[in-house]
Amino acid sequence: MPIFLAVNGITETYPVRPSGSRPSLVEPVAESERRGQHPPSLDHSALNAQTAYQQQSTRQPHPRPAVLARDLMKSPVLTLPSDSTLLDAWMLMSHKGFHHIPITSLHDTLVGMVSHRDLLRHVPELVTAGDSSQASARRLAEIMTSRVISSTPMTEIREVARVMLDEQIHAVPILDNARCLVGILSAQDLLQGIANHGPLELWT
């Protein structure tokens, strides 16, 4: 499933770099081998190893599906409208302990993202002086990031992680087919997934 990039409400598919397929451990079986005639270049031990691998491959079940965004995302998602104040966002983050808030329009459409870092950059006096006057006078629409990268619940974690690294972002909102916000996936969620679920099967 694709990853999307929206800028000021205009959505397009994000150009994800193609990932290479898993390298094959054994070359395809030649026609002469299918007829029981092994090529002279293969010695006896190589033939035995190849035969054992092929027998093992036929007995192994198909790999499990890759982990998807829906498996690790947080849901439901707390949002704020774009006309909320920076102080509203600061209080919500402080009480809930998270660092990213999706910003919505009056029609509940996702229009931006605000991070803990954004708030500290625009109103550092919240921390340095404990002064909330500036934060209570400014609106989130003024500082939010309107270039929003999102994914679907069915997007593979590997694709989401690659985009987060390329774009140097730490959270991706998850939207359903109707472009409604159904979850959010952060870098911390990815780490918790690795810690709690053991080895993640990333190959389909």
N, CA, C and O of each residue as an XYZ file, in Angstrom:
816
protein
N       0.849     -1.187      0.000
C       0.000      0.000      0.000
C       0.887      1.240      0.000
O       1.978      1.223      0.570
N       0.426      2.316     -0.635
C       1.284      3.496     -0.794
C       1.359      4.362      0.448
O       0.587      4.213      1.395
N       2.320      5.272      0.407
C       2.453      6.338      1.382
C       2.119      7.633      0.666
O       2.465      7.801     -0.504
N       1.445      8.562      1.360
C       0.939      9.760      0.709
C       1.608     11.006      1.264
O       2.001     11.055      2.430
N       1.730     12.007      0.409
C       2.232     13.315      0.776
C       1.145     14.340      0.480
O       0.662     14.438     -0.648
N       0.764     15.100      1.500
C      -0.245     16.152      1.329
C       0.365     17.491      1.699
O       0.989     17.629      2.751
N       0.184     18.471      0.835
C       0.643     19.831      1.087
C      -0.540     20.770      0.901
O      -1.077     20.913     -0.197
N      -0.935     21.412      2.010
C      -2.089     22.320      1.981
C      -3.333     21.655      1.392
O      -4.073     22.263      0.618
N      -3.545     20.405      1.772
C      -4.752     19.699      1.359
C      -4.660     19.005      0.016
O      -5.576     18.267     -0.345
N      -3.584     19.211     -0.743
C      -3.417     18.548     -2.036
C      -2.578     17.291     -1.817
O      -1.432     17.361     -1.373
N      -3.174     16.135     -2.140
C      -2.557     14.848     -1.823
C      -2.011     14.181     -3.071
O      -2.646     14.193     -4.126
N      -0.826     13.600     -2.939
C      -0.242     12.803     -4.009
C       0.497     11.636     -3.391
O       0.779     11.630     -2.193
N       0.809     10.644     -4.217
C       1.517      9.469     -3.722
C       2.987      9.799     -3.515
O       3.637     10.370     -4.391
N       3.501      9.434     -2.349
C       4.904      9.685     -2.031
C       5.782      8.721     -2.818
O       5.494      7.525     -2.861
N       6.854      9.220     -3.445
C       7.721      8.345     -4.259
C       8.647      7.506     -3.390
O       9.770      7.914     -3.091
N       8.176      6.347     -2.991
C       8.977      5.461     -2.141
C      10.050      4.792     -2.980
O       9.779      4.308     -4.079
N      11.277      4.766     -2.454
C      12.357      4.082     -3.152
C      12.060      2.595     -3.237
O      11.660      1.990     -2.242
N      12.249      1.991     -4.415
C      11.998      0.543     -4.521
C      12.986     -0.225     -3.680
O      14.182      0.066     -3.666
N      12.468     -1.206     -2.983
C      13.348     -2.047     -2.168
C      13.703     -3.283     -2.961
O      12.853     -3.874     -3.628
N      14.958     -3.670     -2.884
C      15.402     -4.841     -3.636
C      14.763     -6.105     -3.105
O      14.489     -6.223     -1.911
N      14.530     -7.034     -3.986
C      13.966     -8.307     -3.555
C      15.029     -9.092     -2.809
O      16.226     -8.865     -2.981
N      14.578    -10.007     -1.989
C      15.511    -10.808     -1.209
C      16.354    -11.653     -2.154
O      15.812    -12.318     -3.037
N      17.662    -11.637     -1.981
C      18.510    -12.387     -2.910
C      18.245    -13.869     -2.830
O      18.006    -14.428     -1.760
N      18.294    -14.489     -3.989
C      18.080    -15.921     -4.064
C      19.334    -16.649     -3.602
O      20.446    -16.279     -3.978
N      19.157    -17.679     -2.791
C      20.297    -18.416     -2.274
C      20.767    -19.483     -3.246
O      21.909    -19.936     -3.171
N      19.897    -19.884     -4.153
C      20.244    -20.947     -5.093
C      19.799    -20.509     -6.474
O      18.701    -19.978     -6.639
N      20.641    -20.727     -7.458
C      20.275    -20.377     -8.824
C      19.129    -21.263     -9.289
O      18.957    -22.368     -8.774
N      18.338    -20.790    -10.261
C      17.251    -21.617    -10.777
C      17.777    -22.942    -11.297
O      18.894    -23.028    -11.807
N      16.971    -23.955    -11.163
C      17.363    -25.293    -11.601
C      17.400    -25.322    -13.113
O      16.429    -24.947    -13.771
N      18.511    -25.764    -13.667
C      18.654    -25.827    -15.119
C      17.819    -26.957    -15.686
O      17.400    -27.872    -14.976
N      17.589    -26.864    -16.991
C      16.771    -27.882    -17.659
C      17.404    -29.246    -17.542
O      16.703    -30.243    -17.366
N      18.750    -29.309    -17.640
C      19.409    -30.616    -17.561
C      19.233    -31.241    -16.185
O      19.156    -32.464    -16.067
N      19.168    -30.390    -15.110
C      18.999    -30.929    -13.764
C      17.583    -31.447    -13.583
O      17.372    -32.452    -12.903
N      16.594    -30.761    -14.194
C      15.221    -31.254    -14.063
C      15.064    -32.617    -14.708
O      14.172    -33.382    -14.343
N      15.930    -32.923    -15.669
C      15.845    -34.229    -16.324
C      16.752    -35.251    -15.640
O      16.904    -36.380    -16.108
N      17.371    -34.818    -14.485
C      18.209    -35.756    -13.755
C      19.645    -35.761    -14.191
O      20.425    -36.573    -13.695
N      20.041    -34.874    -15.116
C      21.414    -34.806    -15.587
C      22.065    -33.574    -14.977
O      21.717    -32.448    -15.332
N      23.002    -33.777    -14.066
C      23.652    -32.665    -13.397
C      24.809    -32.160    -14.237
O      25.533    -32.962    -14.828
N      25.000    -30.857    -14.304
C      26.106    -30.323    -15.085
C      27.433    -30.747    -14.481
O      27.543    -30.887    -13.263
N      28.439    -30.954    -15.317
C      29.722    -31.464    -14.828
C      30.441    -30.492    -13.910
O      31.337    -30.909    -13.176
N      30.086    -29.205    -13.921
C      30.802    -28.229    -13.107
C      30.476    -28.356    -11.618
O      31.210    -27.820    -10.787
N      29.393    -29.052    -11.262
C      29.006    -29.203     -9.867
C      29.595    -30.495     -9.308
O      29.376    -31.567     -9.872
N      30.345    -30.407     -8.201
C      30.881    -31.615     -7.605
C      29.823    -32.288     -6.747
O      28.709    -31.783     -6.611
N      30.172    -33.421     -6.174
C      29.190    -34.230     -5.443
C      28.640    -33.500     -4.222
O      27.436    -33.546     -3.971
N      29.501    -32.826     -3.460
C      29.047    -32.138     -2.247
C      28.123    -30.975     -2.589
O      27.154    -30.724     -1.874
N      28.418    -30.257     -3.688
C      27.561    -29.145     -4.100
C      26.184    -29.647     -4.511
O      25.169    -29.015     -4.217
N      26.157    -30.798     -5.199
C      24.873    -31.376     -5.607
C      24.056    -31.787     -4.392
O      22.842    -31.586     -4.356
N      24.727    -32.368     -3.391
C      24.026    -32.773     -2.177
C      23.460    -31.566     -1.441
O      22.331    -31.605     -0.951
N      24.250    -30.488     -1.363
C      23.793    -29.278     -0.684
C      22.599    -28.668     -1.407
O      21.633    -28.234     -0.779
N      22.677    -28.640     -2.740
C      21.584    -28.070     -3.512
C      20.320    -28.903     -3.363
O      19.226    -28.358     -3.216
N      20.465    -30.199     -3.400
C      19.312    -31.083     -3.250
C      18.667    -30.920     -1.874
O      17.442    -30.879     -1.761
N      19.497    -30.825     -0.824
C      18.975    -30.654      0.535
C      18.243    -29.329      0.670
O      17.197    -29.256      1.315
N      18.788    -28.284      0.065
C      18.131    -26.971      0.152
C      16.779    -26.996     -0.552
O      15.791    -26.471     -0.039
N      16.745    -27.617     -1.741
C      15.486    -27.673     -2.483
C      14.434    -28.468     -1.728
O      13.257    -28.108     -1.740
N      14.850    -29.557     -1.066
C      13.901    -30.341     -0.291
C      13.397    -29.555      0.906
O      12.214    -29.618      1.243
N      14.294    -28.811      1.552
C      13.890    -27.991      2.693
C      12.938    -26.891      2.258
O      11.976    -26.588      2.964
N      13.197    -26.287      1.098
C      12.356    -25.201      0.609
C      10.942    -25.674      0.336
O       9.982    -24.938      0.563
N      10.809    -26.906     -0.154
C       9.469    -27.417     -0.447
C       8.703    -27.735      0.822
O       7.472    -27.726      0.821
N       9.427    -28.020      1.923
C       8.747    -28.356      3.169
C       8.392    -27.118      3.987
O       7.474    -27.165      4.805
N       9.116    -25.997      3.777
C       8.882    -24.819      4.594
C       7.579    -24.134      4.197
O       7.294    -24.004      3.007
N       6.777    -23.692      5.178
C       5.562    -22.943      4.853
C       5.916    -21.590      4.275
O       7.051    -21.128      4.393
N       4.930    -20.953      3.644
C       5.147    -19.622      3.093
C       5.433    -18.644      4.237
O       4.891    -18.794      5.332
N       6.287    -17.643      3.983
C       6.579    -16.665      5.042
C       5.322    -15.942      5.497
O       4.380    -15.763      4.725
N       5.319    -15.535      6.742
C       4.197    -14.755      7.263
C       4.161    -13.394      6.603
O       5.198    -12.887      6.175
N       2.979    -12.790      6.514
C       2.915    -11.436      5.957
C       3.736    -10.467      6.795
O       3.913    -10.656      7.999
N       4.228     -9.438      6.140
C       5.028     -8.436      6.846
C       4.170     -7.699      7.868
O       2.945     -7.654      7.755
N       4.835     -7.124      8.868
C       4.138     -6.312      9.852
C       3.639     -5.044      9.175
O       4.370     -4.408      8.416
N       2.396     -4.683      9.454
C       1.762     -3.528      8.815
C       1.615     -2.389      9.817
O       1.743     -2.581     11.026
N       1.346     -1.207      9.287
C       1.190     -0.025     10.143
C       0.095     -0.238     11.184
O       0.223      0.218     12.320
N      -0.969     -0.920     10.806
C      -2.086     -1.127     11.737
C      -1.679     -1.966     12.946
O      -2.320     -1.900     13.994
N      -0.608     -2.761     12.799
C      -0.182     -3.635     13.888
C       0.527     -2.878     15.006
O       0.553     -3.347     16.144
N       1.104     -1.712     14.702
C       1.892     -0.977     15.688
C       1.359      0.417     15.989
O       1.801      1.046     16.951
N       0.426      0.911     15.192
C      -0.030      2.294     15.368
C      -0.822      2.461     16.662
O      -1.395      1.509     17.190
N      -0.836      3.700     17.157
C      -1.672      4.058     18.303
C      -3.023      4.548     17.792
O      -3.100      5.324     16.840
N      -4.072      4.084     18.436
C      -5.427      4.471     18.042
C      -6.337      4.343     19.269
O      -6.170      3.414     20.059
N      -7.307      5.271     19.442
C      -7.610      6.451     18.626
C      -6.575      7.552     18.822
O      -5.715      7.468     19.698
N      -6.675      8.590     17.989
C      -5.693      9.662     17.970
C      -6.306     10.942     18.511
O      -7.415     11.321     18.135
N      -5.575     11.601     19.393
C      -6.000     12.911     19.868
C      -5.526     13.976     18.885
O      -4.356     13.998     18.500
N      -6.431     14.851     18.483
C      -6.113     15.912     17.531
C      -6.518     17.262     18.118
O      -7.216     17.339     19.130
N      -6.066     18.313     17.460
C      -6.494     19.660     17.802
C      -6.861     20.394     16.525
O      -6.223     20.195     15.492
N      -7.893     21.250     16.583
C      -8.215     22.073     15.405
C      -7.163     23.149     15.190
O      -6.462     23.543     16.122
N      -7.061     23.616     13.968
C      -6.003     24.562     13.609
C      -6.131     25.908     14.311
O      -5.159     26.658     14.386
N      -7.323     26.225     14.829
C      -7.477     27.499     15.531
C      -7.200     27.373     17.035
O      -7.402     28.332     17.780
N      -6.741     26.200     17.485
C      -6.326     26.053     18.886
C      -5.028     26.820     19.105
O      -4.312     27.139     18.155
N      -4.737     27.108     20.358
C      -3.532     27.871     20.672
C      -2.340     26.944     20.880
O      -2.490     25.739     21.082
N      -1.167     27.535     20.826
C       0.046     26.778     21.112
C       0.033     26.270     22.549
O       0.586     25.209     22.839
N      -0.593     27.018     23.443
C      -0.695     26.579     24.829
C      -1.571     25.334     24.935
O      -1.290     24.448     25.742
N      -2.631     25.259     24.130
C      -3.478     24.061     24.119
C      -2.646     22.828     23.766
O      -2.758     21.783     24.407
N      -1.813     22.970     22.738
C      -0.986     21.846     22.302
C       0.035     21.479     23.379
O       0.276     20.299     23.636
N       0.634     22.491     24.005
C       1.621     22.246     25.053
C       1.010     21.507     26.240
O       1.608     20.571     26.772
N      -0.171     21.928     26.647
C      -0.835     21.284     27.782
C      -1.210     19.844     27.449
O      -1.054     18.947     28.278
N      -1.706     19.627     26.230
C      -2.097     18.273     25.833
C      -0.886     17.347     25.792
O      -0.939     16.224     26.292
N       0.202     17.823     25.197
C       1.407     17.001     25.140
C       1.954     16.725     26.540
O       2.384     15.611     26.838
N       1.937     17.729     27.380
C       2.468     17.569     28.736
C       1.663     16.555     29.544
O       2.235     15.750     30.279
N       0.345     16.591     29.410
C      -0.511     15.692     30.184
C      -0.519     14.274     29.635
O      -0.615     13.311     30.396
N      -0.419     14.139     28.305
C      -0.522     12.812     27.690
C       0.833     12.153     27.435
O       0.906     10.942     27.228
N       1.898     12.944     27.448
C       3.221     12.365     27.299
C       3.612     11.995     25.886
O       4.483     11.148     25.686
N       2.976     12.620     24.891
C       3.429     12.365     23.525
C       3.947     13.656     22.906
O       3.796     14.738     23.474
N       4.572     13.523     21.708
C       5.323     14.628     21.136
C       4.819     15.095     19.772
O       5.437     15.963     19.155
N       3.718     14.542     19.296
C       3.194     14.938     17.990
C       1.670     14.996     18.051
O       1.024     14.115     18.619
N       1.111     16.045     17.458
C      -0.342     16.194     17.427
C      -0.789     16.487     15.991
O      -0.341     17.467     15.396
N      -1.659     15.655     15.433
C      -2.245     15.979     14.131
C      -3.197     17.168     14.271
O      -3.941     17.270     15.247
N      -3.162     18.058     13.291
C      -3.990     19.258     13.303
C      -5.069     19.109     12.228
O      -4.784     18.737     11.089
N      -6.308     19.406     12.612
C      -7.432     19.216     11.694
C      -8.108     20.550     11.371
O      -7.963     21.542     12.085
N      -8.851     20.526     10.266
C      -9.631     21.695      9.875
C     -10.985     21.657     10.585
O     -11.254     20.765     11.389
N     -11.824     22.635     10.275
C     -13.172     22.662     10.857
C     -13.998     21.461     10.421
O     -14.976     21.100     11.076
N     -13.597     20.840      9.306
C     -14.322     19.670      8.793
C     -13.626     18.362      9.159
O     -13.876     17.324      8.546
N     -12.752     18.420     10.163
C     -12.030     17.241     10.649
C     -11.106     16.620      9.604
O     -10.801     15.430      9.675
N     -10.664     17.416      8.641
C      -9.687     16.954      7.660
C      -8.286     17.233      8.185
O      -8.026     18.309      8.723
N      -7.382     16.270      8.031
C      -6.002     16.464      8.478
C      -5.327     17.528      7.619
O      -5.237     17.385      6.400
N      -4.851     18.599      8.263
C      -4.246     19.706      7.517
C      -2.809     19.991      7.958
O      -2.125     20.793      7.321
N      -2.340     19.360      9.024
C      -0.981     19.637      9.472
C      -0.570     18.786     10.651
O      -1.343     17.977     11.165
N       0.681     18.989     11.071
C       1.231     18.313     12.242
C       2.010     19.333     13.064
O       2.653     20.228     12.517
N       1.943     19.187     14.373
C       2.735     20.022     15.284
C       3.475     19.088     16.228
O       2.893     18.153     16.779
N       4.757     19.349     16.408
C       5.569     18.529     17.296
C       5.975     19.315     18.539
O       5.879     20.541     18.586
N       6.425     18.580     19.529
C       6.961     19.182     20.747
C       8.116     20.129     20.407
O       8.259     21.192     21.011
N       8.927     19.732     19.445
C      10.062     20.553     19.020
C       9.589     21.857     18.380
O      10.209     22.902     18.576
N       8.481     21.804     17.606
C       7.933     23.024     17.007
C       7.561     24.039     18.088
O       7.848     25.230     17.965
N       6.923     23.550     19.136
C       6.498     24.450     20.208
C       7.695     25.087     20.901
O       7.692     26.288     21.172
N       8.707     24.297     21.186
C       9.882     24.838     21.862
C      10.628     25.836     20.978
O      11.242     26.777     21.479
N      10.572     25.628     19.674
C      11.252     26.554     18.776
C      10.534     27.896     18.689
O      11.175     28.942     18.591
N       9.204     27.866     18.724
C       8.430     29.097     18.547
C       8.120     29.806     19.866
O       8.004     31.032     19.895
N       7.986     29.058     20.939
C       7.697     29.679     22.237
C       8.588     29.061     23.319
O       8.094     28.382     24.218
N       9.904     29.298     23.230
C      10.818     28.700     24.212
C      10.571     29.190     25.628
O      10.996     28.554     26.593
N       9.881     30.325     25.757
C       9.637     30.856     27.103
C       8.715     29.958     27.918
O       8.624     30.115     29.136
N       8.026     29.014     27.264
C       7.228     28.044     28.008
C       8.108     27.269     28.997
O       7.671     26.931     30.097
N       9.343     26.996     28.590
C      10.265     26.232     29.426
C      11.238     27.141     30.156
O      11.486     26.967     31.349
N      11.786     28.109     29.440
C      12.854     28.932     30.027
C      12.344     29.885     31.101
O      13.031     30.139     32.090
N      11.123     30.417     30.900
C      10.621     31.411     31.851
C       9.283     31.029     32.469
O       8.771     31.732     33.341
N       8.723     29.923     32.019
C       7.410     29.539     32.533
C       6.320     30.521     32.152
O       5.300     30.618     32.835
N       6.531     31.255     31.056
C       5.591     32.283     30.612
C       4.736     31.723     29.481
O       5.267     31.339     28.439
N       3.423     31.673     29.671
C       2.514     31.114     28.669
C       1.746     32.181     27.898
O       0.845     31.845     27.130
N       2.078     33.454     28.080
C       1.303     34.520     27.434
C       1.412     34.458     25.916
O       0.410     34.587     25.213
N       2.636     34.258     25.406
C       2.799     34.173     23.952
C       2.114     32.926     23.402
O       1.464     32.976     22.359
N       2.264     31.813     24.108
C       1.680     30.557     23.638
C       0.163     30.600     23.634
O      -0.474     29.934     22.818
N      -0.418     31.371     24.529
C      -1.879     31.444     24.578
C      -2.444     32.411     23.537
O      -3.649     32.425     23.287
N      -1.572     33.215     22.935
C      -2.041     34.202     21.957
C      -1.845     33.750     20.518
O      -2.410     34.353     19.606
N      -1.063     32.711     20.296
C      -0.776     32.271     18.933
C      -1.542     30.995     18.611
O      -1.803     30.173     19.489
N      -1.905     30.838     17.306
C      -2.694     29.696     16.852
C      -1.792     28.649     16.201
O      -0.734     28.958     15.653
N      -2.244     27.414     16.282
C      -1.471     26.327     15.699
C      -1.320     26.470     14.189
O      -0.321     26.027     13.622
N      -2.299     27.083     13.535
C      -2.223     27.274     12.090
C      -0.987     28.072     11.693
O      -0.515     27.956     10.563
N      -0.454     28.886     12.614
C       0.709     29.712     12.319
C       2.001     28.903     12.256
O       2.916     29.263     11.514
N       2.088     27.840     13.004
C       3.371     27.128     13.111
C       3.306     25.687     12.628
O       4.352     25.052     12.495
N       2.135     25.148     12.362
C       2.024     23.735     11.999
C       2.741     23.449     10.683
O       2.881     24.328      9.832
N       3.185     22.220     10.533
C       3.764     21.759      9.282
C       2.623     21.305      8.375
O       1.920     20.341      8.677
N       2.453     22.012      7.265
C       1.343     21.679      6.365
C       1.727     20.612      5.343
O       0.870     20.102      4.621
N       3.007     20.276      5.284
C       3.464     19.177      4.420
C       3.428     17.902      5.257
O       4.326     17.641      6.057
N       2.376     17.117      5.057
C       2.122     15.953      5.913
C       2.289     14.672      5.113
O       1.661     14.490      4.070
N       3.132     13.799      5.608
C       3.293     12.464      5.019
C       2.474     11.484      5.843
O       2.610     11.422      7.064
N       1.634     10.728      5.177
C       0.758      9.778      5.863
C       0.830      8.420      5.169
O       1.335      8.300      4.053
N       0.317      7.413      5.849
C       0.252      6.087      5.245
C      -1.107      5.476      5.533
O      -1.911      6.038      6.277
N      -1.352      4.338      4.943
C      -2.585      3.600      5.196
C      -2.321      2.544      6.265
O      -1.161      2.232      6.537
N      -3.353      1.990      6.872
C      -3.141      0.921      7.854
C      -2.457     -0.308      7.265
O      -1.836     -1.080      7.995
N      -2.566     -0.499      5.934
C      -2.020     -1.684      5.291
C      -0.615     -1.471      4.739
O      -0.083     -2.350      4.061
N      -0.005     -0.322      5.015
C       1.357     -0.065      4.544
C       2.351     -0.855      5.389
O       2.224     -0.910      6.613
N       3.335     -1.462      4.742
C       4.332     -2.230      5.472
C       5.203     -1.314      6.325
O       5.542     -0.201      5.924
N       5.553     -1.805      7.501
C       6.383     -1.044      8.429
C       7.706     -0.658      7.779
O       8.227      0.430      8.025
N       8.248     -1.540      6.954
C       9.524     -1.257      6.304
C       9.436      0.009      5.456
O      10.364      0.818      5.459
N       8.328      0.190      4.729
C       8.157      1.385      3.906
C       8.021      2.634      4.769
O       8.609      3.674      4.473
N       7.233      2.517      5.848
C       7.047      3.664      6.739
C       8.378      4.074      7.362
O       8.702      5.261      7.411
N       9.148      3.096      7.838
C      10.435      3.387      8.475
C      11.395      4.038      7.489
O      12.124      4.958      7.858
N      11.407      3.577      6.238
C      12.304      4.147      5.239
C      11.968      5.609      4.975
O      12.864      6.443      4.854
N      10.669      5.922      4.887
C      10.258      7.302      4.637
C      10.585      8.186      5.843
O      11.017      9.327      5.680
N      10.381      7.663      7.041
C      10.706      8.439      8.241
C      12.194      8.774      8.290
O      12.574      9.872      8.695
N      13.027      7.833      7.880
C      14.466      8.096      7.841
C      14.815      9.106      6.759
O      15.588     10.034      6.998
N      14.246      8.928      5.561
C      14.553      9.829      4.451
C      14.114     11.259      4.742
O      14.821     12.213      4.420
N      12.938     11.398      5.353
C      12.367     12.723      5.597
C      12.757     13.297      6.959
O      12.476     14.459      7.255
N      13.410     12.471      7.788
C      13.806     12.881      9.136
C      12.596     13.359      9.948
O      12.621     14.421     10.569
N      11.547     12.547      9.922
C      10.355     12.804     10.725
C      10.217     11.686     11.743
O      10.787     10.607     11.580
N       9.445     11.956     12.806
C       9.357     10.993     13.902
C       7.948     10.458     14.129
O       7.719      9.689     15.063
N       7.003     10.860     13.282
C       5.637     10.348     13.416
C       4.929     10.457     12.074
O       5.135     11.405     11.317
N       4.088      9.460     11.797
C       3.326      9.420     10.546
C       1.863      9.144     10.886
O       1.566      8.113     11.489
N       0.943     10.033     10.519
C      -0.476      9.748     10.727
C      -0.950      8.645      9.789
O      -0.467      8.524      8.663
N      -1.887      7.853     10.257
C      -2.422      6.736      9.479
C      -3.858      7.074      9.064
O      -4.715      7.316      9.914
N      -4.108      7.088      7.760
C      -5.421      7.446      7.226
C      -6.040      6.254      6.513
O      -5.342      5.470      5.870
N      -7.375      6.124      6.635
C      -8.053      5.051      5.918
C      -8.347      5.477      4.482
O      -7.910      6.542      4.048
N      -9.084      4.650      3.747
C      -9.360      4.933      2.331
C     -10.175      6.198      2.135
O     -10.138      6.800      1.062
N     -10.909      6.608      3.160
C     -11.701      7.835      3.071
C     -10.914      9.047      3.554
O     -11.477     10.129      3.721
N      -9.592      8.865      3.783
C      -8.700      9.929      4.257
C      -9.067     10.402      5.660
O      -8.802     11.546      6.029
N      -9.681      9.507      6.437
C      -9.998      9.810      7.831
C      -8.871      9.294      8.722
O      -8.319      8.220      8.481
N      -8.539     10.064      9.747
C      -7.449      9.709     10.641
C      -7.870      8.555     11.551
O      -8.843      8.659     12.297
N      -7.121      7.457     11.476
C      -7.460      6.280     12.278
C      -6.337      5.870     13.227
O      -6.529      4.989     14.065
N      -5.173      6.495     13.106
C      -4.070      6.127     13.980
C      -2.865      7.015     13.740
O      -2.873      7.873     12.858
N      -1.842      6.801     14.526
C      -0.571      7.504     14.348
C       0.541      6.543     14.717
O       0.420      5.769     15.666
N       1.626      6.599     13.956
C       2.758      5.698     14.158
C       4.005      6.541     14.373
O       4.378      7.334     13.509
N       4.647      6.372     15.518
C       5.838      7.150     15.842
C       7.066      6.251     15.846
O       6.965      5.024     15.819
N       8.237      6.902     15.880
C       9.482      6.141     15.966
C       9.506      5.307     17.250
O      10.053      4.204     17.266
N       8.920      5.830     18.314
C       8.864      5.079     19.571
C       8.007      3.826     19.420
O       8.315      2.787     20.002
N       6.931      3.924     18.637
C       6.089      2.745     18.392
C       6.883      1.662     17.661
O       6.738      0.475     17.951
N       7.722      2.080     16.713
C       8.549      1.114     15.995
C       9.507      0.413     16.950
O       9.681     -0.804     16.877
N      10.131      1.179     17.847
C      11.051      0.589     18.810
C      10.329     -0.344     19.781
O      10.842     -1.408     20.126
N       9.137      0.063     20.217
C       8.365     -0.797     21.113
C       7.946     -2.080     20.408
O       7.901     -3.148     21.017
N       7.641     -1.965     19.121
C       7.279     -3.156     18.350
C       8.423     -4.144     18.287
O       8.219     -5.350     18.424
N       9.637     -3.632     18.077
C      10.807     -4.507     18.043
C      11.054     -5.133     19.419
O      11.372     -6.318     19.523
N      10.903     -4.322     20.474
C      11.176     -4.810     21.833
C      10.131     -5.815     22.301
O      10.469     -6.801     22.956
N       8.861     -5.573     21.972
C       7.776     -6.383     22.521
C       7.408     -7.587     21.668
O       6.911     -8.587     22.187
N       7.650     -7.498     20.349
C       7.213     -8.567     19.467
C       8.353     -9.464     19.015
O       8.135    -10.406     18.253
N       9.564     -9.185     19.473
C      10.684     -9.996     19.047
C      11.026     -9.695     17.600
O      10.716     -8.613     17.100
N      11.666    -10.645     16.921
C      12.051    -10.402     15.517
C      10.821    -10.124     14.664
O       9.875    -10.911     14.647
N      10.843     -8.998     13.956
C       9.721     -8.635     13.098
C       9.940     -9.204     11.709
O      11.003     -9.006     11.121
N       8.950     -9.910     11.175
C       9.030    -10.428      9.817
C       8.720     -9.278      8.864
O       7.573     -8.843      8.760
N       9.745     -8.787      8.172
C       9.579     -7.624      7.301
C       9.427     -8.015      5.841
O       9.181     -7.157      4.993
N       9.567     -9.277      5.543
C       9.456     -9.714      4.163
C       8.097    -10.332      3.902
O       7.599    -11.118      4.708
N       7.496     -9.976      2.773
C       6.237    -10.609      2.400
C       6.527    -11.929      1.721
O       5.601    -12.634      1.321
